[in-house]
Amino acid sequence: MTFGQSRWPAADTSVNSHGDVLREFVADHPAATHLWFVDADIFFTTPDCLGVMLAELDDDPSAWAVQARFEWVEQNVGTGASKDIWAGRKQQLWATVGGAPERPFYGQHKPRCHPGCALVANTPVFHRVADIIGLSAGMIIGMDETSAGFADTFGLASLAMATHNQRYLLSAVTVGHYHGVSYFDPANPLDMKRAECRRRLAAIRAGETFTPGPFG
């Protein structure tokens, strides 16, 4: 396993560079059969997560990706809620080119394969989508609220793959996801997440059973 820093460190960018990092990763691995995207704040609690996801993806020829479930979402929102988080939610949006926007418009949050923990088949179609459409977030501007809206990271790519009759699956695998560790959210304290990570690591090193807090 090797690690490398992207050209867009989070601390030095003016916008979310997540999609740029993912797109460059895809471009750097054209010969790979599969690509596994995993956020830095993901943790695994069950064995062979990758093996299970690979089998699920290979069993469905119409699937271009399989996404893991997120433990907190499954427990607190509902079984299966990890797929298409926020999809269909009405949002107030602002857009401008070269000047301040005069007023907002409304749209819906678009469904997407969440890249927090997703295995993707690196097909020629996906590779072209990543190259041409990209994997960054995007906004669809329009007056029709059903077609306008916001597509978060991987969202535009998910929509583009759907035009090829390719779908993404929700895996049987469940992982932990701390969410939002690269920015400050007073309602979601970062220090508490870091403290739990340290407790989790200490338990692993000591061979002890870990009791998770509200973020685990």
N, C-alpha and C positions, 0 to 999 in steps of 0.2 A: 504494500500500500504506500502511495506517495501523496504528499500534500503540496499545494501550491497556492500562492496568493493571486487573486484576480487583479485585473487592471483597474477595478473599481471598488476599492475598499469602502465599506459602509460609512466610515467616519469622514470620508473626504468627498462624498457625492451629494449633489443638491437634490437628487430624486432617488427613488428606490432603484437600485442597480441589480436587483435579484434576477430579472429577466435577461439582462446583459450577460451576467455570469453564467447562467444556464445555457444561453445561446452559444457562447464561446466554448463551453464544455462540449456541446454537441459537435460543433465545428472541428474541435481538436480530436474527436474520436470517430472518424467516418467509418472505420472498419469494425467497430463494436457491433455485436448482434443485439445487445440490450444496453440501456442506460438506466442507472438507479440513482434517482435524485433523493437526497436525504438532508433535511435541515440540520443545522448544528445543535439545535435544542430538542432533537428527537432522542428518545431512549427506548431500548428494546427490553421486554420482560418475558418474551416467549422464544423458544428455540427455532432456528431455521426459518426466520421470517422471509428471507430472500428466496429460499427454496420453494416455499408455499406460494409466494407471489409469482414466481417464474412458472410454476405448474398451472396456476390459474390463467395466466396470460397465454400460455401455449395451448391451453384447452379450448380457447375461443378465437377462431380465425378473424372474427369481426372486431376484435379488441386491439387497440393500439397501446393501451396503458392499463395498469391496475394500481389503484391507490389504497393505502392502508387506512384503517379506521383509527380515529383519535380517541383515546381512552376517556378523557374528560367529556368530550362531546357525546360519545355513546352513552355515558352514564347519566349525564345531566340534561341532555336535549332529547335523546331517544335513540333506539337501535336503528342504525342506518343513516343517522343524521350527519355523519361525517362526509357523505357524498353531497356535492353541490351546496355547501354551506352558504347561506344567505341568498341562494338563487331565487329570483323573482321578487326580492325585497325592493320596494320603491325607494328611489334615492333622488335627492336634489343635487344637480350637477352644474358645474360652471365650466365654460370652455372659451378660449380666446386665442387668436393669432395676431400678435403685434399690437395688442392694446387690452385695456381692462374690459371684462365682460359687462354688458349692460344689465342682464338679468339671468337667472338660472333657467335650466330646462330640467325635465324629469325623465327618468328612465328606470330600468330594472337592473339589479345585479345579475350578471350572467353566470350560468352554470359553468363549472370548469373542473378538470382533474387537478386536485390540489397537489402541488409539487413538494409538499413537506416531507412526504415519503411515498414516492411513486416509481414504479418500474415501467419503462417504456421500451417497446420494440423499435429498434433503430432502423426502420424501413426507409427506402428512398423517399416515400411520400412524407414521412415525418421529418426527414432531414431537409427536404425542400421547404416545408412549412416553417421549420426553425430558421432557415436561412432567409426566406423571403418575408414571412409574416413576423417572425421573431417570437420570443417567449416572454416578452415584457407585458405589463398591464397596458390597457388601451381603453379609450372612450369612444363610444358610437354616438355621434351627434345627430339628433333628429327630433321632430315634434311628436312622432308616434312613440308613446311611452313603452309599448311592448317590444319595439325593436331597438330603441335608444337605450343607453345605459353604460355601466362600467364593467369591464372585464379585467379582473385582477390577474396577477402573474399566472401565465399558462392559459389564461382565459381565451384570448384571441386564437391561440393555437388550437385549443379544444374545439372552438367553433369551426375553424378551418378543417380540422380532421373530420368533423361531422359531415362536411360537404362531400367527403370521400366514403361515406357510410361506415366510418370507423368510430367506435365507441370506447369509452373507458369504464372499467369495472371497479366495484368496491370490494376489496379483499376481505377474506375471513380473518386476516391478521390485524391485531390491534396493537398500537404503539402509544407511548406517552409523548406528549408534545407540550413544551412549556409555553410556546407562543410569545411573540413580541419581545424577544430578548435584545434586539438591536436598537430599540428606541424606548423612551420613557413614557409610561402610561401610569398616572397616579392611581387609577382604578385597578391596576394590575402590577403591583410592586415588583420591580426587578430584584431587589435585595432578597426578598423572600424566596424567589426561584433559585438564586445563587446559593442560598443557605441550604435549600433542600438538595440541590445537586451535590454539595459537599457532604451532606449526611448520607446520601445514596452511595457516593463513592467510598466513604468510610465504611459503610456496611458491607459493600462488596469486598473491600480489602480485608475486612475482619471475618468474612464468611458468615455474616449475620443476616437475619431476615430484616428487610427494610419496611418500615411502616410509612407510607406516603402521606403528605399533607394535601392541601386543597389543590396544588398544581400538579400532583403526580397521579 
